Amino acid sequence: MNSTSSDFIIIGSGVAGLSTALRLRLKGKSVRVFERKGLASGSSSRASGLIGQMRSTPAATRMIMESVELLREIEDRAGMKIFRQTGSVRVAQTEARTAELKEHLDVARQAGLEAWEVDQTDLREWMPYLHSEDVLLAAFCPTDGYLNPPELAEAYLKCCRDCGVEFHPDTPVEKILVENKEATGVRADGENYSSPMVVNAAGPWSFMVAQSAKSHLATTAISHYYFTTRDSEVCIDLESATLRDRENRIYSRPYGEGLRVGIYETHPEGFDIEGAGPGFTMRDMTASKDHPTIRALIEASKKRFKNIDNDTEMEITGGVMSFTPDGHSLLGEIPGVKGLYHCSGFCGHGVTQSPAIGAAMAEFLLEGTFRYDLEEVRADRFHDFPDLQTREGVEKAGIKAYAEYYGPGPSR
């Protein structure tokens, strides 16, 4: 592209934006991607990398199943091995969690996803580093697994470059250009770039991008943390299954010879992404063992993992998630600015959903059809809720959605 015009402009080079850019370019459309800092340096760079297909509805489950299929295509196209298909385990240790897990297994069967019940004997054999004596029911999905999100971003970038997507790193978008209530492009680095369709895939900055077009997007930024152990005494097999323990609100996956463990805590911290300033990067998100979230994470991990205690050597990683009031992403237009499409608010599942989201967004942008349940993710679904028309209202609702993401707090 030699001119400043293109068929599509995408703001944000996280995995959702890159996946969308790739699918549009493969359809023959010219695409520019703008990124405020280095390419793929936002939330995607700090994601934990679990790929889990068991969801609360058949439609949501089938979307992640398609993501897993598309991951293989991306691997082939990039010539990279990214996804480690180890299977996943979910555990339940109360009657309420057992009923919840059985419901998820039923949804999996409806969606055609292979998953089945396992018992403590299986857990002791497969994952001997777990405390499993309290487990009433567990489920195993053999086609789940994990990946390293920077490697996925690298694969997307390679595929995009190979087919001619144009990138503008270290080029923050200053504003969305709007004429007669229609997006006409963006202003970035003091220059105007024109396009009839602009895709806002800016992660936790998405609501700020929307504000530049005098539009209101119902996302909020929330801090999220995990740790990675450096345990020399207990070597975790890289082929070990990933784990979700919703009662203790934690998830885990193998990493190196240790474990990567994260938490959806009941008292999350909103993150002032506006106040962080233009120089902020995800590398600035640090925390010590004394941080309340890390203390809660360690205490929860001690209940499930034999090799984790207060003295375990670990590396703590922080990032910023983009959450919505109901825990579902925002896709499509919002009344007031035609041609400005949002692809944001993935609530911690951007990496998992990105292959399918890219294909679905490209189809939606080019043909006006959406292959999944659009009602659940349409960007304008909060438009008629007065309490969600202010930043304060959205932040309060988003924090509540995060706190309840793994359901009620642990049983007492």
Secondary structure, DSSP 8 states (H G I E B T S, - for coil): --SSB-SEEEE--SHHHHHHHHHHHHTT--EEEE-SSSTT-SGGGG---EE----SSHHHHHHHHHHHHHHHHHHHHHT----B---EEEEE-SHHHHHHHHHHHHHHHHHT---EEE-HHHHHHH-TTB--TT-SEEEEETT-EE--HHHHHHHHHHHHHHHT-EEETT--EEEEEEETTEEEEEEETTEEEE-SEEEE--GGGHHHHHHTTT-----EEEEEEEEEE--SSS---TTS-EEEETTTTEEEEEETTEEEEEE--SS--B--TTTT-TT--GGG----TTSHHHHHHHHHHHHHBTT--TT--EEEEEEEEEE-TTS--EEE--TT-BTEEEEE--TT-HHHHHHHHHHHHHHHHHHS--SS-HHHHBTTTTTT-GGGSSHHHHHHHHHHHHHTTTSS----
